[in-house]
Amino acid sequence: MVDLHSQYEKVQDEMDKAIRSVIDSAAFVKGPKVTEFQTHLEQYLGVRHVIPVANGTEAIQIALMALGLQPGDEVITPTFTFIATAEVVALLGLKPVVVDVDPDTFCMTAQQVAKAITPKTKAIVPVNLFGQNAPLEDLKALVDEHHLFLVEDACQSMGSHYIFRDGSRVSSGTVGIMGCTSFFPSKNLGCYGDGGAIFTNDDLLAEKARSIANHGMTVRYHHDRVGVNSRLDAIQAAVLDVKLPHLDDYIRSRQHAADFYNEAFQSLSWVKTPSVAPYTTHAFHQYTLVLSDGIDRPALQAFLKEKGIPSMVYYPIPLHLQKAYRDPRYAEGDFPVAEHLASHVISLPMHTELDEEQLNYITESFKSFHP
C-alpha cells in the first residue's frame, strides 16, 4: 500500500546526514532537532504553536486534557473512522457521542452534529478522513453558537487546505481551537517510527499542552497539573524535518495518482470514485472506492492479491458496532451511511512513488475483475 523505501532513496544522503547528526549530538530526547522541526512546521502551517508529541492518539488526548473537559462531558465524533478518536474520549472518562457521515466525503456533517448536541456537549472532534477536510466552517459556526470546542483530527489530512466561502484558505488542522496530527510512517508526512503533534493559535492552550505532555511540568520537578509522558524523539524530528520541504510535492504525487485512478475507473458502473468537496483540497492519504451493492469485496481483494496488488478496507466496523464501544443509545441500523460504507469501501495503493507503469497495471487489473 505504501513504498517508504523508494521515497527514502530520493532523499537518502540528506536523511542519513540528519540522522547521523542526532547520533553524533547524543541529544535523543527533545534537543535542537525537535525545536528546529517544530519551528519549520509552524511556518509551513501558518500557526503560532506546534507541540510535538509521541503519536497522533496522544495528540488528541492531550488536546482534550488541555481544554479542561470533565468526566461525563460529551464529545461528538463520527462513527466511521479509526478507533483512536473515540478511544481517547473514553480513556478520559468523557462520553463519546457518534454521528453518521456524508456518503460522498465520508466526513461528519454539521446537520448531523447539530442534532446530537445536548447540554452536556463540550467538544466536537471532526475527522478529516482519508485526506480531505470536514465542513469546518459550518462546524465552527456550531461551536461558536453553542460555546463548544472544535478540535480537528487532522491525522490523515496533513498538507491539505480548508477553503472558506470568502475564498481564503488555511492549512488543515488550524481551523479549530486545536488540531492534531500523526506522523505514523504511512502518513503524508511520516517519520520512521511513531510521532504526532498538536497545533493551536491559543497561547494559553499551547502552554497547557506542552506542560501536560511533559508530566504536567512547566518548571522542572514542579508538577502543576496531571500530565503524561509524550515526546517526539529527536531522530524522528530529524526525519520529518528532511521530509517537510518535500510535502507539497508528495501531495501533488498523490493527487496525480488519484486523478489517474479516477480517469481509469470513470466508466466502471460498479464502483464510485472519491468525491472532493468544494471547501477543501484533498491530500489523498488513502484512495478509497465505494463498491456497488452485490459486489463480492472479499473476492475482489483475493483477485487483486493474486495479481500482486494489495488492498485494504478502512474501516470494516463503525465505532458504534465495536464491542468495546457498544452503547444502549445506538443500535445496528442507526447510522446507515457509515454501515453501508463499512461493508462497501475498498482502498487501493496510494503513495508518493506510484509511477505510470504501476498505475496502469493496478487499474487494468482492477478493471478486469468480473463482478
C-alpha positions as CSV (number, residue, x, y, z in Angstrom):
1,M,0.0,0.0,0.0
2,V,3.0,2.3,0.5
3,D,6.6,2.4,-0.7
4,L,8.6,4.1,2.0
5,H,12.0,2.7,0.9
6,S,11.8,4.2,-2.6
7,Q,10.8,7.5,-1.0
8,Y,13.8,7.3,1.3
9,E,16.2,6.6,-1.6
10,K,15.3,10.0,-3.1
11,V,16.5,11.9,0.0
12,Q,18.9,9.3,1.2
13,D,22.0,11.5,1.6
14,E,20.2,14.2,3.3
15,M,18.3,11.8,5.6
16,D,21.4,9.8,6.6
17,K,23.2,13.1,7.4
18,A,20.3,14.3,9.5
19,I,20.0,11.1,11.5
20,R,23.8,10.9,11.9
21,S,23.8,14.4,13.3
22,V,21.4,13.4,16.1
23,I,23.5,10.4,16.9
24,D,26.6,12.5,17.0
25,S,25.0,15.0,19.3
26,A,23.5,12.3,21.6
27,A,20.6,14.7,22.1
28,F,18.0,11.9,21.5
29,V,15.1,13.4,23.6
30,K,14.0,17.0,23.0
31,G,17.1,18.8,21.9
32,P,17.7,21.2,18.9
33,K,16.4,18.9,16.1
34,V,12.9,18.8,17.7
35,T,12.9,22.6,18.1
36,E,14.0,23.1,14.5
37,F,11.3,20.8,13.2
38,Q,8.7,22.5,15.4
39,T,9.6,25.9,14.1
40,H,9.6,24.8,10.5
41,L,6.2,23.1,10.8
42,E,4.8,26.2,12.5
43,Q,6.0,28.2,9.5
44,Y,4.6,25.7,7.0
45,L,1.1,25.6,8.7
46,G,1.0,29.3,9.4
47,V,0.1,28.5,13.1
48,R,1.5,30.1,16.3
49,H,2.3,26.9,18.1
50,V,3.2,23.3,17.3
51,I,3.6,20.9,20.2
52,P,5.4,17.7,19.1
53,V,4.2,14.6,20.9
54,A,4.7,10.8,20.7
55,N,1.9,9.9,18.4
56,G,-1.4,11.1,16.9
57,T,-3.6,9.3,19.5
58,E,-1.8,11.1,22.4
59,A,-2.1,14.4,20.5
60,I,-5.9,14.1,20.6
61,Q,-5.8,13.0,24.3
62,I,-3.5,15.9,25.3
63,A,-5.6,18.4,23.4
64,L,-8.8,17.3,25.2
65,M,-6.9,17.4,28.5
66,A,-5.7,20.9,27.9
67,L,-9.3,22.0,27.3
68,G,-10.2,21.0,30.9
69,L,-13.1,18.7,30.0
70,Q,-14.6,16.8,32.9
71,P,-15.8,13.2,33.2
72,G,-19.2,12.9,31.8
73,D,-18.8,15.7,29.3
74,E,-19.9,14.7,25.8
75,V,-17.7,14.8,22.8
76,I,-19.2,14.4,19.3
77,T,-17.2,12.5,16.7
78,P,-18.0,10.5,13.5
79,T,-18.8,6.8,13.8
80,F,-16.9,6.0,10.5
81,T,-13.2,6.5,11.4
82,F,-10.3,4.8,13.1
83,I,-10.9,4.0,16.7
84,A,-8.3,6.4,18.2
85,T,-10.6,9.4,18.2
86,A,-13.3,7.8,20.4
87,E,-10.7,5.8,22.3
88,V,-9.1,8.9,24.0
89,V,-12.5,10.3,24.8
90,A,-13.4,7.1,26.6
91,L,-10.0,6.9,28.4
92,L,-10.5,10.4,29.8
93,G,-13.9,9.5,31.2
94,L,-15.7,11.6,28.7
95,K,-18.7,10.4,26.8
96,P,-18.3,9.7,23.1
97,V,-21.3,10.7,21.0
98,V,-21.1,9.4,17.5
99,V,-22.8,10.7,14.3
100,D,-23.2,9.5,10.8
101,V,-21.2,10.8,7.9
102,D,-21.7,12.2,4.4
103,P,-21.8,9.4,1.7
104,D,-19.6,11.4,-0.6
105,T,-16.9,12.8,1.6
106,F,-17.0,10.2,4.4
107,C,-16.8,13.1,6.9
108,M,-19.3,14.3,9.6
109,T,-21.8,16.9,8.6
110,A,-22.9,20.0,10.5
111,Q,-26.5,18.8,10.2
112,Q,-25.8,15.5,11.9
113,V,-23.8,17.2,14.6
114,A,-26.5,19.8,15.3
115,K,-29.0,17.0,16.0
116,A,-26.5,15.4,18.5
117,I,-25.7,18.5,20.6
118,T,-27.1,18.4,24.2
119,P,-26.5,20.5,27.3
120,K,-23.6,18.1,28.2
121,T,-21.8,18.5,24.8
122,K,-18.5,20.3,25.3
123,A,-16.5,19.5,22.2
124,I,-16.7,18.4,18.5
125,V,-13.9,16.4,17.0
126,P,-14.3,16.1,13.3
127,V,-12.1,13.7,11.4
128,N,-10.6,14.9,8.1
129,L,-10.9,11.4,6.7
130,F,-8.7,9.9,4.0
131,G,-7.1,13.3,3.3
132,Q,-9.9,15.9,2.9
133,N,-11.3,18.2,5.4
134,A,-14.7,18.0,7.1
135,P,-17.0,21.1,6.6
136,L,-15.1,23.0,9.2
137,E,-16.6,26.4,8.6
138,D,-20.1,25.1,9.3
139,L,-18.9,23.2,12.3
140,K,-17.1,26.3,13.6
141,A,-20.4,28.2,13.4
142,L,-22.0,25.5,15.5
143,V,-19.3,25.6,18.2
144,D,-19.5,29.3,18.3
145,E,-23.3,29.2,18.7
146,H,-23.2,26.6,21.4
147,H,-20.0,27.7,23.1
148,L,-18.2,24.5,22.4
149,F,-14.6,23.5,21.4
150,L,-13.6,22.4,17.9
151,V,-10.7,20.0,17.9
152,E,-9.6,18.8,14.4
153,D,-8.4,15.2,14.0
154,A,-6.1,16.0,11.0
155,C,-4.1,12.8,11.3
156,Q,-4.9,11.9,7.6
157,S,-5.1,15.4,6.1
158,M,-1.6,17.0,6.6
159,G,-0.8,19.1,3.5
160,S,-4.4,19.8,2.5
161,H,-6.2,23.1,2.9
162,Y,-9.6,24.3,4.0
163,I,-11.2,26.8,1.7
164,F,-13.6,29.3,3.3
165,R,-16.6,30.8,1.5
166,D,-14.8,34.1,1.1
167,G,-12.0,32.2,-0.9
168,S,-9.4,32.4,1.9
169,R,-7.7,29.1,2.8
170,V,-5.8,27.7,5.7
171,S,-3.8,24.6,6.4
172,S,-5.7,21.6,7.7
173,G,-5.6,21.3,11.4
174,T,-5.7,25.1,12.0
175,V,-9.4,25.9,11.8
176,G,-10.4,24.6,15.3
177,I,-9.1,25.8,18.7
178,M,-6.7,22.9,18.4
179,G,-5.7,20.5,15.7
180,C,-3.9,17.1,15.9
181,T,-1.9,15.0,13.6
182,S,0.0,11.8,13.3
183,F,3.4,11.2,11.8
184,F,3.0,7.4,11.5
185,P,5.3,6.2,8.7
186,S,2.5,5.8,6.2
187,K,1.1,9.3,6.7
188,N,1.6,12.0,4.1
189,L,4.3,13.4,6.4
190,G,5.6,10.3,8.1
191,C,8.6,9.6,10.3
192,Y,10.4,6.2,10.8
193,G,8.5,5.3,13.9
194,D,5.8,6.9,15.9
195,G,5.2,10.7,16.2
196,G,2.5,13.3,16.4
197,A,1.8,17.0,17.0
198,I,-0.8,19.4,18.3
199,F,-1.5,22.8,16.6
200,T,-3.0,25.9,18.1
201,N,-3.0,29.7,17.9
202,D,-4.0,30.0,21.5
203,D,-1.0,30.8,23.7
204,L,-2.6,29.6,27.0
205,L,-3.7,26.2,25.5
206,A,-0.2,25.8,23.9
207,E,1.4,26.3,27.3
208,K,-1.0,23.8,28.9
209,A,-0.5,21.2,26.2
210,R,3.3,21.4,26.5
211,S,3.0,21.0,30.3
212,I,0.6,18.1,30.0
213,A,2.9,16.3,27.5
214,N,5.8,16.7,29.9
215,H,4.4,15.1,33.1
216,G,2.4,18.3,33.9
217,M,5.6,20.3,34.4
218,T,6.3,23.9,33.4
219,V,9.3,24.2,35.7
220,R,11.4,21.1,36.2
221,Y,10.1,18.9,39.1
222,H,7.2,21.4,39.6
223,H,4.1,19.4,38.6
224,D,1.2,21.9,38.2
225,R,-1.3,19.6,36.6
226,V,-1.8,15.9,35.9
227,G,0.2,15.1,32.8
228,V,1.5,12.3,30.6
229,N,4.9,11.5,29.1
230,S,4.6,12.1,25.4
231,R,7.6,13.3,23.4
232,L,8.7,13.3,19.8
233,D,12.2,11.9,19.8
234,A,15.0,13.7,18.0
235,I,15.7,11.1,15.4
236,Q,12.0,11.2,14.3
237,A,12.1,15.0,14.3
238,A,15.2,14.9,12.0
239,V,13.4,12.6,9.6
240,L,10.4,14.8,9.5
241,D,12.4,17.9,9.0
242,V,14.0,16.4,5.9
243,K,10.7,15.4,4.5
244,L,8.7,18.6,5.3
245,P,10.2,20.7,2.4
246,H,9.0,17.9,0.0
247,L,5.5,17.6,1.5
248,D,3.8,19.7,-1.2
249,D,5.5,17.5,-3.9
250,Y,4.3,14.4,-2.1
251,I,0.7,15.7,-2.1
252,R,0.9,16.5,-5.8
253,S,2.1,13.0,-6.5
254,R,-0.8,11.5,-4.5
255,Q,-3.2,13.8,-6.3
256,H,-1.8,12.7,-9.7
257,A,-2.2,9.1,-8.8
258,A,-5.8,9.8,-7.7
259,D,-6.6,11.6,-11.0
260,F,-5.2,8.6,-12.8
261,Y,-7.4,6.2,-10.9
262,N,-10.4,8.4,-11.4
263,E,-9.9,8.6,-15.1
264,A,-9.4,4.8,-15.4
265,F,-12.5,3.9,-13.3
266,Q,-14.9,6.5,-14.6
267,S,-16.5,4.0,-17.0
268,L,-17.0,1.3,-14.4
269,S,-20.6,1.1,-13.3
270,W,-19.9,-0.9,-10.2
271,V,-17.6,1.5,-8.3
272,K,-17.9,5.1,-7.1
273,T,-14.7,7.1,-7.2
274,P,-13.8,9.6,-4.4
275,S,-15.6,13.0,-4.3
276,V,-13.8,16.2,-3.3
277,A,-15.9,18.8,-1.6
278,P,-15.7,22.4,-2.9
279,Y,-14.4,23.7,0.5
280,T,-11.3,21.5,0.7
281,T,-8.3,20.3,-1.2
282,H,-7.6,16.5,-0.9
283,A,-4.3,15.2,0.2
284,F,-5.3,11.5,-0.6
285,H,-3.8,9.8,2.4
286,Q,-6.0,7.0,1.1
287,Y,-7.7,6.4,-2.3
288,T,-11.0,4.8,-1.3
289,L,-13.6,3.5,-3.7
290,V,-17.2,2.5,-2.8
291,L,-18.4,-0.7,-4.4
292,S,-21.9,-1.1,-5.6
293,D,-24.4,-3.4,-3.9
294,G,-23.8,-7.1,-4.8
295,I,-20.1,-6.8,-5.4
296,D,-18.2,-9.5,-3.6
297,R,-15.5,-7.5,-1.8
298,P,-13.5,-10.5,-0.5
299,A,-13.5,-12.0,-3.9
300,L,-12.2,-8.7,-5.4
301,Q,-9.5,-8.5,-2.8
302,A,-8.5,-12.1,-3.5
303,F,-8.4,-11.4,-7.2
304,L,-6.1,-8.4,-6.7
305,K,-3.9,-10.3,-4.3
306,E,-3.3,-13.0,-6.9
307,K,-2.0,-10.2,-9.2
308,G,0.3,-8.9,-6.5
309,I,-1.9,-5.8,-5.8
310,P,-2.6,-5.0,-2.1
311,S,-5.9,-3.6,-1.0
312,M,-7.3,-2.6,2.4
313,V,-10.6,-1.9,4.0
314,Y,-10.7,1.3,6.0
315,Y,-12.8,0.7,8.1
316,P,-14.8,-2.5,8.3
317,I,-16.7,-1.9,11.6
318,P,-18.1,1.6,12.6
319,L,-17.4,2.8,16.1
320,H,-21.0,2.2,17.4
321,L,-20.7,-1.5,16.5
322,Q,-17.3,-2.1,18.0
323,K,-17.5,-4.4,21.1
324,A,-15.6,-2.0,23.3
325,Y,-17.9,0.9,22.4
326,R,-21.3,-0.7,22.4
327,D,-23.8,1.8,23.9
328,P,-27.5,1.2,24.6
329,R,-28.2,4.5,22.8
330,Y,-27.1,3.1,19.5
331,A,-28.2,0.0,17.5
332,E,-27.3,-1.5,14.2
333,G,-29.2,0.5,11.5
334,D,-28.9,3.8,13.4
335,F,-26.1,5.1,11.1
336,P,-26.9,3.8,7.7
337,V,-24.3,5.7,5.7
338,A,-21.4,4.6,7.9
339,E,-22.7,1.0,8.0
340,H,-23.0,0.9,4.2
341,L,-19.5,2.4,3.7
342,A,-18.0,-0.1,6.2
343,S,-19.3,-3.0,4.0
344,H,-18.6,-1.4,0.6
345,V,-15.3,0.5,0.7
346,I,-12.0,-0.7,-0.6
347,S,-8.7,1.3,-0.8
348,L,-6.0,0.8,-3.4
349,P,-2.3,1.5,-3.2
350,M,-1.7,5.2,-2.6
351,H,1.8,6.7,-2.1
352,T,4.3,9.2,-3.5
353,E,6.2,6.7,-5.6
354,L,3.5,5.3,-7.8
355,D,4.6,5.6,-11.4
356,E,2.7,5.3,-14.7
357,E,3.6,1.6,-15.2
358,Q,2.4,0.7,-11.7
359,L,-0.8,2.7,-12.0
360,N,-1.6,1.1,-15.4
361,Y,-1.1,-2.3,-14.0
362,I,-3.3,-1.7,-11.0
363,T,-6.1,-0.1,-12.9
364,E,-6.1,-2.5,-15.8
365,S,-6.1,-5.4,-13.3
366,F,-8.9,-3.9,-11.3
367,K,-11.0,-3.3,-14.4
368,S,-10.5,-6.9,-15.5
369,F,-12.4,-8.2,-12.4
370,H,-15.8,-9.5,-13.4
371,P,-18.3,-8.8,-10.6
